[in-house]
Amino acid sequence: MNDVIKIETLLEGVRMMRCKTSRFKNTSISVRFALNLEEETLNSYVALCGLLRYTSAAYKENVELEKKLASLYGANFSASSLKRADALILKFNIDVIADKFALNGEDISSSALSFLLDTVFEPDLDENGLFKEKNINREKRLMLEAIEADNSDKMVYSAKRFDEIFYQGEGAALSSNGFKEGVEELTPEKVTDAWKRLISGAEVFICIIGENDFSSAGASFKERFASFGRNPEKIIIKKHENPSGEIKRVDEFQPLSQGKLVLGFNADCEDKYAAILMNAVFGSGVNSKLFKNVREKLSLCYYCSSSFSYLKRAVTVKSGIESSNKEKAICAINEQLEQVKKGDFSDEDLALAKLMIDEVYASSNDSPSSIDTWYGSFILDDEIYSVEKARELISEVDRSRVLSAANCLKLDTVYALLGGENND
């Protein structure tokens, strides 16, 4: 693999990764903005994400914007909002064919870069310099539909409710889709202020993957950002803690066929890669203890897996259960964790967990989108690791470090969404 990776700081709070590679048939350009997750501004940013996706100053109707994308050999332009720890991340991405495949030798990648820049930095504003009321009303409707869809999907709903309980008082308690109560309060002024704050105050990470050199791309981004002025806000990530030590237990009841059980553990471990490997042994993948024992052997869950957030120092176990099996499932999950803490897993279990993580990491070099995802995930980090470095760090973790990481876990929250009614 002869990829050339270059990472540079363009302005305060604006970094850019360029991956020059001839392995792929397309070029990917993305820009991510990270901001503190705050209730006062969340809905404005979510609405902004949609507004910048569908129109711009150059393309005031979505049909015009789509025609432009079609002219770029069917380029794909997307916008999304997601939550990472206590931060909201807005991502704008365009994928186009590599220039060498253009029929008439067009500079497709440069056109795609210009399209992305114009869409983000030159939105469709009215004569007062505000986002248009009609477009905001469209986004309000779409946001309410997305929130309603979240509530209808019980897996999504249970994860959202768990976050509200587990991370109460922290940014991570909020949903990246916004919240219903504040949607109708959105105004052109609020959304326009959010756009200006996005450009001037967010932490920014740009990823460009393709065969072109893109040597002038940094100057193009730098010029656009500088024209707004930069005053980056500090992203505040709070390590999740439970000073009281009391376990929060919440049961909710709805008419449903499959119950949802979510357990949250504090994981105050500084050894990131040991904790990642520990989580794989415990509950991530088909060779984990949760999958082999709680799901397969005991048949207590339709699904059961764990995830680890290093930024929040938390491990979450999500499972689908028969409502009547709630207490049995809780006991079985805790028992599997106790076994990991005691080292009751084989060298083969450890090796399989390492192999699974290594394969996942290695696949991060397989496509422009996976490379973009890998490097873009470091937007909140000061240090950026290559895929190869991360694979090396995982390979170096031994059993003693896994045990230390496991023994950092303490049960914090038990949330259950159960079928039937609470008759207490």
Wavefront OBJ file of the C-alpha trace (Angstrom):
o trace
v 0.000 0.000 0.000
v 1.604 3.236 -1.184
v -0.813 5.721 0.357
v 0.694 9.021 1.454
v -0.962 10.490 4.561
v -0.417 14.124 5.502
v -2.049 15.842 8.478
v -1.704 19.578 9.013
v -3.227 22.413 11.037
v -4.657 25.100 8.770
v -5.932 27.484 11.444
v -6.592 27.280 15.152
v -9.043 24.414 15.568
v -8.960 23.429 11.874
v -7.024 20.297 10.881
v -6.856 18.555 7.537
v -5.896 15.001 6.585
v -4.961 14.260 2.980
v -4.584 10.678 1.797
v -3.051 10.511 -1.668
v -3.849 7.061 -3.055
v -4.440 5.441 -6.421
v -6.204 2.376 -4.980
v -9.770 3.595 -5.453
v -12.103 4.606 -8.245
v -13.534 7.563 -6.372
v -12.515 10.632 -4.401
v -13.966 11.468 -0.984
v -13.965 14.934 0.605
v -15.507 15.589 4.015
v -15.576 18.298 6.635
v -16.606 17.626 10.234
v -17.589 20.248 12.798
v -17.541 19.390 16.509
v -19.366 21.471 19.126
v -20.446 21.039 22.711
v -23.749 19.218 23.042
v -25.993 21.800 24.695
v -29.764 21.833 25.007
v -29.993 25.529 24.075
v -28.400 25.098 20.638
v -28.892 21.418 19.735
v -32.052 21.806 17.658
v -30.594 24.717 15.713
v -27.572 22.658 14.691
v -29.675 19.654 13.711
v -31.883 21.901 11.551
v -28.776 23.511 10.070
v -27.465 20.123 9.000
v -30.527 19.558 6.820
v -30.630 23.114 5.508
v -27.067 22.899 4.207
v -27.766 19.524 2.620
v -30.708 20.524 0.451
v -30.031 24.082 -0.762
v -27.336 26.721 -1.139
v -26.969 30.240 -2.520
v -26.175 28.761 -5.925
v -28.920 26.114 -5.823
v -31.978 27.556 -4.118
v -34.143 24.516 -4.812
v -33.138 20.968 -4.017
v -33.891 19.829 -7.563
v -31.234 22.282 -8.828
v -28.700 20.970 -6.319
v -29.420 17.373 -7.341
v -29.000 18.272 -11.027
v -25.567 19.677 -10.220
v -24.600 16.458 -8.444
v -25.854 14.453 -11.434
v -23.639 16.542 -13.723
v -20.668 15.476 -11.588
v -21.166 11.901 -12.786
v -23.717 11.176 -10.090
v -21.753 12.520 -7.131
v -23.144 11.685 -3.714
v -23.471 14.516 -1.198
v -24.539 13.782 2.375
v -24.959 15.566 5.689
v -25.356 13.952 9.080
v -25.335 14.705 12.785
v -24.029 12.300 15.379
v -23.141 12.283 19.050
v -19.713 11.402 20.365
v -19.433 11.626 24.123
v -20.464 15.196 25.058
v -19.962 16.576 21.549
v -22.235 16.992 18.552
v -20.547 16.355 15.226
v -21.952 17.615 11.941
v -20.424 15.996 8.868
v -20.702 17.060 5.232
v -19.296 14.690 2.634
v -19.103 14.450 -1.141
v -17.987 11.393 -3.128
v -17.191 11.594 -6.843
v -15.511 9.410 -9.421
v -11.747 9.792 -9.761
v -10.718 12.286 -12.436
v -9.086 9.616 -14.601
v -12.524 8.103 -15.235
v -14.117 11.338 -16.491
v -15.069 10.915 -20.151
v -13.779 14.299 -21.284
v -10.905 14.807 -18.883
v -12.917 17.053 -16.532
v -11.413 18.053 -13.179
v -14.253 16.416 -11.250
v -12.511 16.418 -7.870
v -11.907 20.185 -7.936
v -15.529 20.757 -8.903
v -16.601 18.564 -5.988
v -14.396 20.528 -3.591
v -15.882 23.819 -4.813
v -19.399 22.412 -4.441
v -18.735 21.373 -0.838
v -17.164 24.721 0.051
v -20.009 26.712 -1.501
v -22.657 24.579 0.193
v -21.194 25.004 3.683
v -19.970 28.601 3.437
v -22.594 30.125 1.103
v -26.047 28.928 2.185
v -29.398 30.086 0.816
v -30.193 33.225 2.869
v -32.917 35.846 2.506
v -32.492 39.583 1.923
v -31.799 40.056 5.644
v -28.986 37.504 5.672
v -31.107 34.905 7.500
v -32.057 31.340 6.655
v -35.429 31.324 4.924
v -38.552 30.641 6.959
v -39.966 28.181 4.397
v -36.808 26.068 4.486
v -36.721 26.083 8.281
v -40.352 24.952 8.381
v -39.423 22.023 6.157
v -36.628 21.056 8.539
v -38.936 21.323 11.537
v -41.266 18.804 9.926
v -38.408 16.439 9.067
v -36.948 16.726 12.550
v -40.272 15.891 14.192
v -40.652 12.904 11.892
v -37.147 11.685 12.808
v -37.831 12.089 16.532
v -41.111 10.201 16.177
v -39.321 7.437 14.270
v -36.793 7.168 17.119
v -39.613 6.754 19.612
v -41.287 4.086 17.474
v -38.111 2.023 17.117
v -37.830 0.477 20.566
v -34.142 -0.347 20.219
v -33.381 3.285 19.418
v -35.822 4.555 22.052
v -34.321 2.382 24.802
v -30.788 3.533 23.924
v -31.914 7.159 24.012
v -33.692 6.773 27.353
v -30.710 4.962 28.809
v -28.431 7.849 27.826
v -30.809 10.324 29.477
v -30.621 8.367 32.732
v -26.998 7.221 32.720
v -25.528 10.554 31.580
v -27.978 12.819 33.402
v -26.602 16.356 33.551
v -23.968 15.657 30.879
v -23.988 16.497 27.171
v -24.082 12.795 26.282
v -27.616 12.625 27.715
v -28.941 14.472 24.648
v -29.931 12.921 21.324
v -28.171 13.884 18.083
v -31.612 14.153 16.430
v -32.701 16.954 18.760
v -35.758 16.999 21.003
v -39.414 17.631 20.250
v -40.070 20.403 22.786
v -37.684 22.874 21.166
v -38.338 22.254 17.470
v -41.240 24.700 17.149
v -39.134 27.408 18.825
v -36.617 27.436 15.966
v -36.382 30.800 14.196
v -34.331 32.140 11.275
v -32.294 34.169 13.767
v -31.454 31.139 15.928
v -30.454 28.957 12.989
v -28.386 31.714 11.367
v -26.557 32.345 14.642
v -25.867 28.605 14.842
v -24.380 28.613 11.328
v -22.062 31.513 12.157
v -21.026 29.836 15.395
v -20.427 26.590 13.504
v -18.000 28.210 11.067
v -16.178 30.392 13.587
v -16.266 28.307 16.755
v -16.347 24.588 15.994
v -13.419 22.201 16.054
v -12.980 21.194 12.414
v -11.490 18.107 10.782
v -11.219 17.834 6.989
v -10.534 14.545 5.203
v -9.584 14.253 1.528
v -8.932 10.812 0.022
v -8.087 10.275 -3.623
v -5.467 10.206 -6.330
v -5.204 13.972 -6.795
v -2.619 15.889 -4.796
v -5.116 18.500 -3.556
v -2.180 20.750 -2.649
v -4.368 23.862 -2.956
v -7.278 22.487 -0.905
v -5.808 23.687 2.381
v -5.551 27.238 1.097
v -9.172 27.106 -0.109
v -10.481 25.977 3.279
v -8.204 28.389 5.130
v -9.460 31.333 3.094
v -13.115 30.467 3.709
v -12.691 29.995 7.454
v -10.501 33.077 7.850
v -13.159 35.256 6.213
v -15.472 34.486 9.151
v -12.823 34.844 11.837
v -11.903 31.968 14.116
v -12.595 31.790 17.835
v -12.749 28.041 18.554
v -14.782 26.903 21.544
v -13.189 24.372 23.861
v -14.935 21.015 23.622
v -15.585 19.862 27.175
v -15.733 16.085 27.627
v -16.625 14.990 31.145
v -15.494 11.589 32.328
v -18.655 9.891 33.553
v -18.685 9.412 37.303
v -21.118 8.299 39.997
v -19.863 9.843 43.253
v -22.658 8.344 45.349
v -21.935 4.812 44.166
v -25.662 4.065 44.169
v -26.963 2.036 41.238
v -29.741 3.752 39.297
v -32.548 1.348 38.375
v -35.347 2.408 36.027
v -38.089 0.211 34.551
v -40.485 1.440 31.878
v -43.474 -0.445 30.501
v -44.928 -0.356 27.007
v -46.937 -2.802 24.896
v -44.127 -4.606 23.076
v -43.133 -8.161 22.244
v -39.425 -7.922 23.086
v -38.071 -6.160 26.135
v -34.880 -4.086 26.098
v -32.290 -4.185 28.848
v -29.358 -1.766 29.034
v -26.653 -1.810 31.709
v -24.147 1.006 32.160
v -20.797 0.617 33.913
v -18.286 3.247 34.967
v -14.944 2.291 33.428
v -12.369 4.606 34.979
v -9.468 3.172 33.014
v -6.695 5.227 31.412
v -5.320 2.262 29.447
v -7.399 2.768 26.304
v -6.314 -0.224 24.248
v -6.433 -2.613 27.209
v -10.026 -1.488 27.814
v -10.881 -1.981 24.127
v -9.521 -5.536 24.258
v -11.226 -6.213 27.577
v -14.534 -5.111 26.080
v -14.004 -7.513 23.158
v -13.424 -10.419 25.540
v -16.438 -9.422 27.617
v -19.124 -8.594 25.106
v -18.092 -7.468 21.628
v -18.314 -10.109 18.918
v -19.373 -13.726 18.507
v -16.462 -15.058 20.591
v -17.222 -12.848 23.614
v -18.473 -14.165 26.927
v -21.806 -12.373 26.625
v -22.507 -13.860 23.200
v -21.356 -17.397 23.958
v -22.880 -17.685 27.423
v -25.743 -15.230 28.001
v -27.110 -15.410 24.459
v -26.149 -18.882 23.207
v -25.717 -21.139 26.235
v -28.328 -19.650 28.589
v -30.642 -18.296 25.832
v -31.538 -15.294 27.987
v -31.211 -12.689 25.225
v -32.106 -12.310 21.580
v -28.968 -10.204 21.304
v -26.426 -9.120 23.896
v -23.301 -7.048 23.319
v -21.161 -4.415 24.974
v -19.484 -1.222 23.785
v -16.776 0.945 25.313
v -16.456 4.743 25.263
v -12.962 5.850 26.189
v -13.919 9.528 26.209
v -16.720 8.927 28.731
v -14.931 6.046 30.517
v -18.069 3.910 30.246
v -19.095 0.427 29.109
v -22.652 -0.177 27.944
v -24.341 -3.567 27.559
v -27.449 -3.682 25.346
v -29.706 -6.699 25.071
v -33.106 -7.818 23.855
v -34.941 -10.028 26.339
v -38.186 -11.630 27.325
v -39.497 -9.235 29.952
v -39.862 -12.083 32.455
v -36.126 -12.820 32.146
v -34.938 -9.364 33.203
v -33.432 -10.309 36.578
v -31.891 -13.524 35.233
v -30.276 -11.588 32.395
v -28.879 -8.945 34.758
v -27.359 -11.626 36.972
v -25.894 -13.484 33.982
v -24.335 -10.343 32.503
v -22.788 -9.381 35.835
v -21.520 -12.929 36.295
v -19.715 -12.843 32.951
v -18.054 -9.569 33.920
v -16.929 -11.071 37.235
v -15.355 -13.946 35.331
v -13.411 -11.520 33.153
v -12.273 -9.645 36.279
v -10.992 -12.913 37.745
v -9.230 -13.908 34.525
v -11.614 -16.752 33.802
v -10.996 -16.709 30.051
v -8.552 -18.687 27.943
v -5.520 -17.568 25.984
v -7.518 -18.528 22.894
v -10.322 -16.161 23.961
v -7.763 -13.366 24.238
v -6.180 -14.221 20.895
v -9.566 -14.322 19.132
v -10.489 -10.951 20.612
v -7.201 -9.485 19.370
v -7.768 -10.999 15.936
v -11.278 -9.555 15.711
v -10.094 -6.046 16.586
v -7.114 -6.323 14.254
v -9.394 -7.314 11.366
v -11.747 -4.411 12.086
v -8.838 -1.983 12.207
v -7.259 -3.413 9.051
v -10.539 -2.998 7.163
v -10.346 0.725 7.890
v -7.951 0.992 4.954
v -10.287 -0.772 2.515
v -12.217 2.174 1.048
v -12.262 5.980 0.991
v -15.259 5.981 3.340
v -13.529 3.717 5.877
v -10.344 5.818 5.778
v -12.487 8.928 6.246
v -14.266 7.313 9.200
v -10.993 6.265 10.827
v -9.260 9.634 10.711
v -12.451 11.629 11.233
v -13.023 9.780 14.508
v -10.011 11.642 15.955
v -11.695 15.039 15.725
v -11.851 15.281 19.531
v -8.329 13.917 20.093
v -5.030 15.771 20.253
v -3.079 12.750 19.008
v -4.019 10.892 15.827
v -3.010 7.246 15.341
v -2.649 5.533 11.995
v -4.417 2.210 11.495
v -1.045 0.455 11.620
v -0.130 2.109 14.947
v -3.462 1.142 16.523
v -3.017 -2.474 15.402
v 0.417 -2.472 17.022
v -0.935 -1.048 20.287
v -3.641 -3.737 20.471
v -1.137 -6.507 19.774
v 0.967 -5.374 22.747
v -1.840 -5.707 25.326
v -1.364 -8.686 27.653
v -3.637 -10.538 30.071
v -2.598 -8.493 33.122
v -3.603 -5.238 31.429
v -6.970 -6.736 30.438
v -7.588 -7.759 34.054
v -6.699 -4.281 35.297
v -9.102 -2.733 32.806
v -11.912 -5.126 33.754
v -11.502 -4.388 37.450
v -12.134 -0.697 36.773
v -15.765 -1.474 35.860
v -18.518 -0.699 38.359
v -22.246 -1.072 37.694
v -23.879 2.351 37.552
v -27.272 2.107 35.819
v -29.812 -0.587 34.940
v -32.528 0.454 32.500
v -35.276 -1.842 31.249
v -38.056 -1.266 28.718
v -40.496 -4.060 29.378
v -43.706 -5.375 27.879
v -47.001 -5.025 29.734
v -47.914 -2.551 32.447
v -46.434 -1.662 35.803
v -48.946 -3.024 38.312
v -47.067 -1.965 41.417
l 1 2 3 4 5 6 7 8 9 10 11 12 13 14 15 16 17 18 19 20 21 22 23 24 25 26 27 28 29 30 31 32 33 34 35 36 37 38 39 40 41 42 43 44 45 46 47 48 49 50 51 52 53 54 55 56 57 58 59 60 61 62 63 64 65 66 67 68 69 70 71 72 73 74 75 76 77 78 79 80 81 82 83 84 85 86 87 88 89 90 91 92 93 94 95 96 97 98 99 100 101 102 103 104 105 106 107 108 109 110 111 112 113 114 115 116 117 118 119 120 121 122 123 124 125 126 127 128 129 130 131 132 133 134 135 136 137 138 139 140 141 142 143 144 145 146 147 148 149 150 151 152 153 154 155 156 157 158 159 160 161 162 163 164 165 166 167 168 169 170 171 172 173 174 175 176 177 178 179 180 181 182 183 184 185 186 187 188 189 190 191 192 193 194 195 196 197 198 199 200 201 202 203 204 205 206 207 208 209 210 211 212 213 214 215 216 217 218 219 220 221 222 223 224 225 226 227 228 229 230 231 232 233 234 235 236 237 238 239 240 241 242 243 244 245 246 247 248 249 250 251 252 253 254 255 256 257 258 259 260 261 262 263 264 265 266 267 268 269 270 271 272 273 274 275 276 277 278 279 280 281 282 283 284 285 286 287 288 289 290 291 292 293 294 295 296 297 298 299 300 301 302 303 304 305 306 307 308 309 310 311 312 313 314 315 316 317 318 319 320 321 322 323 324 325 326 327 328 329 330 331 332 333 334 335 336 337 338 339 340 341 342 343 344 345 346 347 348 349 350 351 352 353 354 355 356 357 358 359 360 361 362 363 364 365 366 367 368 369 370 371 372 373 374 375 376 377 378 379 380 381 382 383 384 385 386 387 388 389 390 391 392 393 394 395 396 397 398 399 400 401 402 403 404 405 406 407 408 409 410 411 412 413 414 415 416 417 418 419 420 421 422 423 424
